Amino acid sequence: MKKRVTGIGGVFFKVEDPDATKSWYQKHLGLNTDQYGTTFEWRQAENPNLKGHTQWSPISDKTEYFNPSNKDFMINYRVENLEELVDELKKEGVRVLDEIEVYDYGKFVHIMDPDGHSIELWEPVDEVYEKILNDNAKT
C-alpha cells in the first residue's frame, strides 16, 4: 500500500461569525482570506516542482458538516489511494462515516477518530485544485 497520510489538507473550525474571524485574521495576521478562508501553498517534498495546498477555514458554529462529531474542529488529511485506504481502515475497525465522494479536484471520505473527531480524508488532484484557486482569485 502507498503512504496513508501525506500531509494536512485543511483545518476547519467552528466560530460564531466566520466573516468577522476571517477579517480579524486578515487585519492582524495578514491572511489573504476569501469566502472559504485562505489557502496556503507549498511545494511537495518528493517533487518540489509540484505544488500542494492546505485550506484554513472558519465555519459557522451552526454547521452540520462535522456531524456526527460535536467537536469544534475537523482536520482534513491528504492521502494517497483513498479507496485502498478506506478498505484497510474498515478491516482495522475504523468507523467510516460516509461513502467516498468524487469531484474533479479529488476524492473525499469522513472517518471518526477514537475521541469523537470527524476526520476528512482527501485524495487531491492538485493540478485541478490549483486551477480552481487561480480562477477564484481572478473573480
Buried (B, 14 or more C-beta within 10 A) or exposed (E): EEEBBBBBBBBBBBBEEBEEBBEBBBEEEEBEBBEBBBBBEEEBEEEEEEBBBBBBBBBEEEEEEBEEBEEEEBBBBBBBBBEBBBEEBEEEEBEBBEEBEEEEBBBBBBBBEEEEBBBBBBBBBBEEBBEBBEEEEEE
